[in-house]
Amino acid sequence: EPLQDAKMGTLKDQGVLWLLESLGKDPGAAFCLVSTREELTDPGITNSPHLQQINLDELPLPGAVEMLQARGVLGTSIELERAATKCKCHALTLVLVAEYLHTFGESQANALDKLPWEVSEQDHHSHTVMGWFDTALEGENQPLDRELMRILGLFDRPVPWDALTELKKAEPIPGVTEVLSQTEEEPLFAAFARLKQWGLLDADLSQKE
Protein backbone atom coordinates (compact mmCIF):
# COMPACT_ATOMS: atom_id res chain seq x y z
CA GLU A 1 0.00 0.00 0.00
CA PRO A 2 2.77 2.58 0.69
CA LEU A 3 3.88 2.17 -2.95
CA GLN A 4 0.49 3.16 -4.40
CA ASP A 5 -1.58 6.35 -4.36
CA ALA A 6 -4.64 5.56 -2.24
CA LYS A 7 -7.04 7.62 -4.38
CA MET A 8 -5.67 7.44 -7.91
CA GLY A 9 -4.26 3.90 -7.90
CA THR A 10 -1.04 5.07 -9.55
CA LEU A 11 2.30 3.76 -8.33
CA LYS A 12 4.45 6.17 -6.33
CA ASP A 13 7.57 4.00 -6.41
CA GLN A 14 9.29 4.76 -9.72
CA GLY A 15 11.43 1.65 -9.56
CA VAL A 16 8.43 -0.67 -9.30
CA LEU A 17 6.63 1.34 -12.00
CA TRP A 18 9.60 0.97 -14.38
CA LEU A 19 9.81 -2.78 -13.66
CA LEU A 20 6.12 -3.40 -14.39
CA GLU A 21 6.14 -1.20 -17.49
CA SER A 22 9.19 -3.07 -18.79
CA LEU A 23 7.58 -6.45 -18.16
CA GLY A 24 4.44 -5.20 -19.85
CA LYS A 25 6.39 -4.42 -23.01
CA ASP A 26 8.57 -7.52 -23.08
CA PRO A 27 7.75 -10.11 -20.40
CA GLY A 28 9.81 -12.87 -21.99
CA ALA A 29 9.33 -16.00 -19.91
CA ALA A 30 8.71 -14.00 -16.71
CA PHE A 31 5.58 -14.22 -14.59
CA CYS A 32 4.99 -11.35 -12.16
CA LEU A 33 2.20 -11.43 -9.54
CA VAL A 34 1.32 -8.09 -7.91
CA SER A 35 -1.25 -7.59 -5.15
CA THR A 36 -2.67 -4.10 -4.61
CA ARG A 37 -5.49 -2.59 -2.59
CA GLU A 38 -6.61 -0.37 -5.47
CA GLU A 39 -6.77 -1.22 -9.17
CA LEU A 40 -3.60 -0.31 -11.09
CA THR A 41 -4.23 2.73 -13.28
CA ASP A 42 -0.80 3.65 -14.72
CA PRO A 43 -1.23 3.69 -18.55
CA GLY A 44 2.24 2.24 -19.08
CA ILE A 45 1.05 -0.87 -17.22
CA THR A 46 -2.65 -1.09 -18.03
CA ASN A 47 -2.14 -0.68 -21.79
CA SER A 48 -0.06 -3.84 -21.92
CA PRO A 49 -1.74 -6.82 -23.63
CA HIS A 50 0.03 -9.06 -21.12
CA LEU A 51 -1.72 -7.55 -18.06
CA GLN A 52 -4.59 -9.31 -16.34
CA GLN A 53 -6.22 -7.71 -13.30
CA ILE A 54 -8.49 -9.81 -11.05
CA ASN A 55 -10.67 -8.21 -8.36
CA LEU A 56 -10.62 -10.32 -5.19
CA ASP A 57 -13.02 -8.28 -3.04
CA GLU A 58 -15.40 -11.22 -3.24
CA LEU A 59 -13.75 -14.63 -3.12
CA PRO A 60 -15.08 -17.92 -4.47
CA LEU A 61 -16.90 -19.78 -1.70
CA PRO A 62 -14.15 -22.44 -1.28
CA GLY A 63 -11.54 -19.65 -1.02
CA ALA A 64 -13.64 -17.78 1.55
CA VAL A 65 -13.94 -20.94 3.65
CA GLU A 66 -10.19 -21.49 3.43
CA MET A 67 -9.59 -17.92 4.58
CA LEU A 68 -11.75 -18.45 7.67
CA GLN A 69 -9.96 -21.71 8.44
CA ALA A 70 -6.54 -20.14 7.91
CA ARG A 71 -7.45 -17.47 10.47
CA GLY A 72 -8.45 -20.09 13.04
CA VAL A 73 -12.25 -20.26 12.68
CA LEU A 74 -13.58 -23.70 13.64
CA GLY A 75 -16.69 -25.56 12.52
CA THR A 76 -18.12 -28.12 10.15
CA SER A 77 -18.01 -27.61 6.40
CA ILE A 78 -21.66 -26.54 6.45
CA GLU A 79 -21.09 -24.06 9.30
CA LEU A 80 -18.03 -22.54 7.62
CA GLU A 81 -19.82 -22.23 4.27
CA ARG A 82 -22.80 -20.61 5.99
CA ALA A 83 -20.48 -18.14 7.73
CA ALA A 84 -18.66 -17.31 4.49
CA THR A 85 -21.95 -16.85 2.65
CA LYS A 86 -23.23 -14.48 5.35
CA CYS A 87 -20.05 -12.46 4.80
CA LYS A 88 -20.82 -12.46 1.06
CA CYS A 89 -17.32 -13.97 0.67
CA HIS A 90 -15.99 -10.41 1.06
CA ALA A 91 -12.30 -10.45 2.02
CA LEU A 92 -12.35 -7.61 4.58
CA THR A 93 -15.52 -8.87 6.23
CA LEU A 94 -14.09 -12.40 6.47
CA VAL A 95 -10.97 -11.06 8.21
CA LEU A 96 -13.02 -8.98 10.67
CA VAL A 97 -15.39 -11.86 11.39
CA ALA A 98 -12.49 -14.25 12.01
CA GLU A 99 -10.89 -11.86 14.48
CA TYR A 100 -14.22 -11.23 16.21
CA LEU A 101 -14.86 -14.96 16.59
CA HIS A 102 -11.32 -15.54 17.84
CA THR A 103 -11.70 -12.82 20.49
CA PHE A 104 -15.34 -13.10 21.52
CA GLY A 105 -16.76 -16.31 20.02
CA GLU A 106 -14.30 -19.05 20.99
CA SER A 107 -13.37 -19.24 17.29
CA GLN A 108 -16.62 -21.09 16.51
CA ALA A 109 -18.27 -20.36 13.16
CA ASN A 110 -21.74 -21.13 14.50
CA ALA A 111 -21.41 -18.21 16.96
CA LEU A 112 -22.41 -15.99 14.03
CA ASP A 113 -25.91 -17.50 14.11
CA LYS A 114 -26.57 -15.65 17.39
CA LEU A 115 -25.48 -12.23 16.11
CA PRO A 116 -27.63 -9.61 14.34
CA TRP A 117 -26.93 -8.99 10.66
CA GLU A 118 -27.85 -5.72 9.00
CA VAL A 119 -28.41 -5.98 5.26
CA SER A 120 -26.06 -3.65 3.40
CA GLU A 121 -25.12 -3.99 -0.24
CA GLN A 122 -22.54 -1.23 0.02
CA ASP A 123 -20.17 -2.41 2.76
CA HIS A 124 -20.67 -6.21 2.59
CA HIS A 125 -21.51 -6.28 6.34
CA SER A 126 -18.12 -4.87 7.44
CA HIS A 127 -19.93 -2.07 9.31
CA THR A 128 -22.13 -4.67 10.97
CA VAL A 129 -19.08 -6.56 12.25
CA MET A 130 -17.53 -3.33 13.55
CA GLY A 131 -20.78 -2.81 15.44
CA TRP A 132 -20.35 -6.23 17.05
CA PHE A 133 -16.90 -5.21 18.28
CA ASP A 134 -18.37 -2.03 19.74
CA THR A 135 -21.14 -3.92 21.56
CA ALA A 136 -18.71 -6.53 22.91
CA LEU A 137 -16.28 -3.87 24.12
CA GLU A 138 -19.12 -1.98 25.78
CA GLY A 139 -20.02 -5.16 27.66
CA GLU A 140 -16.41 -5.49 28.82
CA ASN A 141 -16.33 -1.83 29.92
CA GLN A 142 -13.53 -0.84 27.52
CA PRO A 143 -14.18 2.87 26.75
CA LEU A 144 -10.75 3.42 25.16
CA ASP A 145 -11.13 0.48 22.79
CA ARG A 146 -14.63 1.63 21.83
CA GLU A 147 -13.39 5.15 21.12
CA LEU A 148 -10.50 3.85 19.03
CA MET A 149 -12.85 1.59 17.05
CA ARG A 150 -15.01 4.59 16.21
CA ILE A 151 -11.95 6.55 15.10
CA LEU A 152 -10.99 3.61 12.88
CA GLY A 153 -14.36 3.93 11.20
CA LEU A 154 -13.11 7.20 9.68
CA PHE A 155 -10.47 5.30 7.67
CA ASP A 156 -10.85 2.90 4.75
CA ARG A 157 -7.65 0.95 5.49
CA PRO A 158 -5.45 -0.01 8.49
CA VAL A 159 -4.76 3.21 10.37
CA PRO A 160 -1.19 4.61 10.33
CA TRP A 161 0.43 4.82 13.75
CA ASP A 162 1.20 8.54 13.32
CA ALA A 163 -2.47 9.35 12.75
CA LEU A 164 -3.46 8.00 16.18
CA THR A 165 -0.53 9.55 18.01
CA GLU A 166 -1.29 12.95 16.49
CA LEU A 167 -4.92 12.64 17.59
CA LYS A 168 -3.75 11.82 21.11
CA LYS A 169 -1.50 14.91 21.26
CA ALA A 170 -4.13 17.27 19.87
CA GLU A 171 -6.87 19.01 21.82
CA PRO A 172 -9.60 16.51 22.79
CA ILE A 173 -12.50 16.31 20.35
CA PRO A 174 -15.75 15.95 22.32
CA GLY A 175 -17.24 12.50 21.79
CA VAL A 176 -14.31 11.39 19.62
CA THR A 177 -10.93 11.54 21.40
CA GLU A 178 -11.77 12.44 25.00
CA VAL A 179 -10.66 9.07 26.42
CA LEU A 180 -7.67 8.74 24.05
CA SER A 181 -6.23 12.13 25.04
CA GLN A 182 -6.24 11.19 28.75
CA THR A 183 -4.93 7.62 28.49
CA GLU A 184 -1.50 6.69 29.86
CA GLU A 185 1.06 4.83 27.75
CA GLU A 186 0.63 1.28 29.11
CA PRO A 187 -3.15 0.88 28.58
CA LEU A 188 -2.84 2.72 25.27
CA PHE A 189 -0.26 0.22 23.97
CA ALA A 190 -2.44 -2.67 25.16
CA ALA A 191 -5.37 -1.26 23.18
CA PHE A 192 -3.13 -0.66 20.15
CA ALA A 193 -1.93 -4.27 20.35
CA ARG A 194 -5.52 -5.52 20.15
CA LEU A 195 -6.22 -3.30 17.15
CA LYS A 196 -3.09 -4.58 15.43
CA GLN A 197 -4.15 -8.18 16.13
CA TRP A 198 -7.51 -7.44 14.53
CA GLY A 199 -5.73 -6.04 11.45
CA LEU A 200 -7.02 -2.51 12.01
CA LEU A 201 -3.78 -0.75 12.96
CA ASP A 202 -0.72 -0.35 10.73
CA ALA A 203 2.24 -0.22 13.13
CA ASP A 204 5.23 -2.18 14.43
CA LEU A 205 4.62 -1.84 18.15
CA SER A 206 7.93 -3.49 19.03
CA GLN A 207 9.76 -0.42 17.70
CA LYS A 208 7.63 2.18 19.49
CA GLU A 209 8.87 3.88 22.60
C-alpha positions in Angstrom: 0.0 0.0 0.0 2.8 2.6 0.7 3.9 2.2 -2.9 0.5 3.2 -4.4 -1.6 6.3 -4.4 -4.6 5.6 -2.2 -7.0 7.6 -4.4 -5.7 7.4 -7.9 -4.3 3.9 -7.9 -1.0 5.1 -9.6 2.3 3.8 -8.3 4.4 6.2 -6.3 7.6 4.0 -6.4 9.3 4.8 -9.7 11.4 1.6 -9.6 8.4 -0.7 -9.3 6.6 1.3 -12.0 9.6 1.0 -14.4 9.8 -2.8 -13.7 6.1 -3.4 -14.4 6.1 -1.2 -17.5 9.2 -3.1 -18.8 7.6 -6.5 -18.2 4.4 -5.2 -19.9 6.4 -4.4 -23.0 8.6 -7.5 -23.1 7.8 -10.1 -20.4 9.8 -12.9 -22.0 9.3 -16.0 -19.9 8.7 -14.0 -16.7 5.6 -14.2 -14.6 5.0 -11.4 -12.2 2.2 -11.4 -9.5 1.3 -8.1 -7.9 -1.3 -7.6 -5.1 -2.7 -4.1 -4.6 -5.5 -2.6 -2.6 -6.6 -0.4 -5.5 -6.8 -1.2 -9.2 -3.6 -0.3 -11.1 -4.2 2.7 -13.3 -0.8 3.7 -14.7 -1.2 3.7 -18.5 2.2 2.2 -19.1 1.0 -0.9 -17.2 -2.6 -1.1 -18.0 -2.1 -0.7 -21.8 -0.1 -3.8 -21.9 -1.7 -6.8 -23.6 0.0 -9.1 -21.1 -1.7 -7.5 -18.1 -4.6 -9.3 -16.3 -6.2 -7.7 -13.3 -8.5 -9.8 -11.1 -10.7 -8.2 -8.4 -10.6 -10.3 -5.2 -13.0 -8.3 -3.0 -15.4 -11.2 -3.2 -13.7 -14.6 -3.1 -15.1 -17.9 -4.5 -16.9 -19.8 -1.7 -14.2 -22.4 -1.3 -11.5 -19.6 -1.0 -13.6 -17.8 1.5 -13.9 -20.9 3.7 -10.2 -21.5 3.4 -9.6 -17.9 4.6 -11.8 -18.4 7.7 -10.0 -21.7 8.4 -6.5 -20.1 7.9 -7.4 -17.5 10.5 -8.5 -20.1 13.0 -12.2 -20.3 12.7 -13.6 -23.7 13.6 -16.7 -25.6 12.5 -18.1 -28.1 10.1 -18.0 -27.6 6.4 -21.7 -26.5 6.4 -21.1 -24.1 9.3 -18.0 -22.5 7.6 -19.8 -22.2 4.3 -22.8 -20.6 6.0 -20.5 -18.1 7.7 -18.7 -17.3 4.5 -22.0 -16.8 2.7 -23.2 -14.5 5.3 -20.1 -12.5 4.8 -20.8 -12.5 1.1 -17.3 -14.0 0.7 -16.0 -10.4 1.1 -12.3 -10.4 2.0 -12.3 -7.6 4.6 -15.5 -8.9 6.2 -14.1 -12.4 6.5 -11.0 -11.1 8.2 -13.0 -9.0 10.7 -15.4 -11.9 11.4 -12.5 -14.3 12.0 -10.9 -11.9 14.5 -14.2 -11.2 16.2 -14.9 -15.0 16.6 -11.3 -15.5 17.8 -11.7 -12.8 20.5 -15.3 -13.1 21.5 -16.8 -16.3 20.0 -14.3 -19.1 21.0 -13.4 -19.2 17.3 -16.6 -21.1 16.5 -18.3 -20.4 13.2 -21.7 -21.1 14.5 -21.4 -18.2 17.0 -22.4 -16.0 14.0 -25.9 -17.5 14.1 -26.6 -15.6 17.4 -25.5 -12.2 16.1 -27.6 -9.6 14.3 -26.9 -9.0 10.7 -27.8 -5.7 9.0 -28.4 -6.0 5.3 -26.1 -3.6 3.4 -25.1 -4.0 -0.2 -22.5 -1.2 0.0 -20.2 -2.4 2.8 -20.7 -6.2 2.6 -21.5 -6.3 6.3 -18.1 -4.9 7.4 -19.9 -2.1 9.3 -22.1 -4.7 11.0 -19.1 -6.6 12.2 -17.5 -3.3 13.5 -20.8 -2.8 15.4 -20.3 -6.2 17.1 -16.9 -5.2 18.3 -18.4 -2.0 19.7 -21.1 -3.9 21.6 -18.7 -6.5 22.9 -16.3 -3.9 24.1 -19.1 -2.0 25.8 -20.0 -5.2 27.7 -16.4 -5.5 28.8 -16.3 -1.8 29.9 -13.5 -0.8 27.5 -14.2 2.9 26.7 -10.7 3.4 25.2 -11.1 0.5 22.8 -14.6 1.6 21.8 -13.4 5.2 21.1 -10.5 3.8 19.0 -12.8 1.6 17.0 -15.0 4.6 16.2 -11.9 6.5 15.1 -11.0 3.6 12.9 -14.4 3.9 11.2 -13.1 7.2 9.7 -10.5 5.3 7.7 -10.9 2.9 4.7 -7.7 0.9 5.5 -5.5 0.0 8.5 -4.8 3.2 10.4 -1.2 4.6 10.3 0.4 4.8 13.8 1.2 8.5 13.3 -2.5 9.4 12.7 -3.5 8.0 16.2 -0.5 9.6 18.0 -1.3 13.0 16.5 -4.9 12.6 17.6 -3.8 11.8 21.1 -1.5 14.9 21.3 -4.1 17.3 19.9 -6.9 19.0 21.8 -9.6 16.5 22.8 -12.5 16.3 20.3 -15.8 15.9 22.3 -17.2 12.5 21.8 -14.3 11.4 19.6 -10.9 11.5 21.4 -11.8 12.4 25.0 -10.7 9.1 26.4 -7.7 8.7 24.1 -6.2 12.1 25.0 -6.2 11.2 28.7 -4.9 7.6 28.5 -1.5 6.7 29.9 1.1 4.8 27.7 0.6 1.3 29.1 -3.2 0.9 28.6 -2.8 2.7 25.3 -0.3 0.2 24.0 -2.4 -2.7 25.2 -5.4 -1.3 23.2 -3.1 -0.7 20.2 -1.9 -4.3 20.3 -5.5 -5.5 20.2 -6.2 -3.3 17.2 -3.1 -4.6 15.4 -4.2 -8.2 16.1 -7.5 -7.4 14.5 -5.7 -6.0 11.4 -7.0 -2.5 12.0 -3.8 -0.7 13.0 -0.7 -0.3 10.7 2.2 -0.2 13.1 5.2 -2.2 14.4 4.6 -1.8 18.1 7.9 -3.5 19.0 9.8 -0.4 17.7 7.6 2.2 19.5 8.9 3.9 22.6 
